[in-house]
Amino acid sequence: MGRSLRKGREAKKALRSAPISEDKNPIKPGLTGGYYRPLSDSDVKKLYYLSLSALEEIGIGLAPKSGIDYMTKAGVILGDDGRLRFPRSLVEDMIGLSNREVTLFGREEKFDMHLSGKKVFFGTAGAAVHLVDVEKREYKDSTALDLYNAAQITHELDNIHFFQRAMVARDIADNFEMDLNTLYACCGGTTKHVGTSFSESGHIKKCLEFLHLVAGSKKKWRERPFVSNSNCFVVPPMKFATESCETMEKCIKGGMPILLLSAGQAGATAPAPIALTIVQAVAECLAGVVYVNYIKSGHPSIFGTWPFVSDLRTGAMSGGSGEQSLLTAGCAQMHHFLGLPGGAAAGIADSKLPDMQAGWEQGISNTMAGLAGLNLVYESAGMHASLLGFSLESLILGNDILGQVQRCVKGIDVNDDFVNLDVIKSVCLDGPEHYLGHAQTLELMQKEYIYPDLADRSSPKEWLEKEKPDLIKNAIAKKKEILNRRGNKPLFTNDINKKVRENFKIYL
């Protein structure tokens, strides 16, 4: 009996240590969620019709002149109060013209993300102004190098599928140079799809020239645009943001996908009721749908309802709250109802360090977002202090969390080849009265189960024998290993890197 058990354990360890082929990996980018639905069908319709009424009766204020010209030509009504009001028939017509499926391209085809239905992808995002130093337990101003390092690490993490700028390069004073070097840091660090924002619309022309160089030509860029614009085109409640709108217009004309981002904060810039916060976010993003599709029908865009939560005792943001998780899941349902590719925020930790609080905040919200079938889960790893701090170690630990989340999204496979009584009969009637080392167990070890990279599952005895491994120390070690191995070499050809540096001031 003891010998048989040992053989079983040895067989399992040998199989687990072997590389997993892509076809056997139990989790892959774009798993289908949608099992969790906090809103009923009637709730969803009610919120949708309220959103249409908000656009029709209240409208959106402070549109730039160019936006007013576009939208009034489309059929939007400019009131004496300067607000644009959207007839519901027009909004619904524009929804009909919108893209139903979007591919966000990587610089390598293997990283392409095909957004449709309830497929789920996880990535970073944010504009953190601090890097978390977990060893000193301090926050420092984030730099272009920090952003570059985050992109390099993300490139090595299988469960993080895209890299949206996570930090602000605060060591670069000039806004144009900051925008350009942000692109360089992101694209130089990873060939996964990149998301970024721009400080001013006047920067777009030169930034597009940079992207044309990286792509190989303007034509190649337009065929496979590998960077999207994260665009806060509205300032909640129900106002346009002039500079962002002008940036959006130029990005559309430049062939760049757009994340239509509404980021109200419940109880502050959005109503306190969770359901009504969703209404406002949907209304604001629907205005963006009209805006984008009049400029270019079917332009690739993401319905970015990103409402956040306030701790109403203090007014502080609480991105790690249960209410945030509900908001995000509810928004996913609205995206599905509209039939539009959508994104929202999850995985934000209010905790200042990668500790137990951060673990439950990141785990709960990411799981709910994944189970809700949210297409793009932004902020899913690395973000702390309610978007103010970013941790490279937490990014690495987040990869483990997201592996478990994706396994939940995949669900339970009821396959007749395996779900039958044959194995139970064989083990119970013919021996050895356990499943260790059984052919089925060995076959399904890699197909049915996933194993964390850094999380410790050893017994207390083994833990002591391994000198009490520390999760944070292991994350620090992996961070150093990745960055040392990458050797600060950007993922550009030497020729492209030379041309970029000849044409632009690069700080890295």
SULURLIN-V66649 format. One record per run of one state. SS is the DSSP state (A for helix, B for strand, O for the rest). FROM is the first residue (numbers start at 1). LEN is the number of residues. If there is no record, write none. Layout:
BEGIN
ss = {SS & SS}
from = {FROM & FROM}
len = {LEN & LEN}
END
This chain:
BEGIN
ss = {O & A & O & A & O & B & O & A & O & B & O & A & O & B & O & B & O & A & O & B & O & A & O & B & O & B & O & B & O & B & O & B & O & A & O & B & O & B & O & A & O & B & O & A & O & A & O & B & O & B & O & B & O & A & O & B & O & B & O & B & O & A & O & B & O & B & O & B & O & A & O & B & O & A & O & B & O & B & A & O & B & O & A & O & A & O & A & O & A & O & A & O & A & O}
from = {1 & 2 & 18 & 22 & 25 & 31 & 33 & 41 & 58 & 60 & 62 & 65 & 75 & 77 & 79 & 84 & 86 & 88 & 98 & 102 & 105 & 109 & 112 & 113 & 116 & 119 & 124 & 128 & 129 & 130 & 134 & 138 & 142 & 144 & 156 & 162 & 165 & 167 & 168 & 175 & 190 & 193 & 197 & 201 & 216 & 218 & 224 & 227 & 232 & 234 & 235 & 239 & 241 & 242 & 254 & 257 & 263 & 265 & 267 & 270 & 271 & 274 & 296 & 301 & 306 & 308 & 312 & 316 & 318 & 322 & 339 & 342 & 346 & 356 & 372 & 376 & 379 & 383 & 385 & 388 & 389 & 391 & 392 & 411 & 422 & 431 & 439 & 445 & 460 & 466 & 471 & 487 & 494 & 504}
len = {1 & 16 & 4 & 3 & 6 & 2 & 8 & 17 & 2 & 2 & 3 & 10 & 2 & 2 & 5 & 2 & 2 & 10 & 4 & 3 & 4 & 3 & 1 & 3 & 3 & 5 & 4 & 1 & 1 & 4 & 4 & 4 & 2 & 12 & 6 & 3 & 2 & 1 & 7 & 15 & 3 & 4 & 4 & 15 & 2 & 6 & 3 & 5 & 2 & 1 & 4 & 2 & 1 & 12 & 3 & 6 & 2 & 2 & 3 & 1 & 3 & 22 & 5 & 5 & 2 & 4 & 4 & 2 & 4 & 17 & 3 & 4 & 10 & 16 & 4 & 3 & 4 & 2 & 3 & 1 & 2 & 1 & 19 & 11 & 9 & 8 & 6 & 15 & 6 & 5 & 16 & 7 & 10 & 5}
END
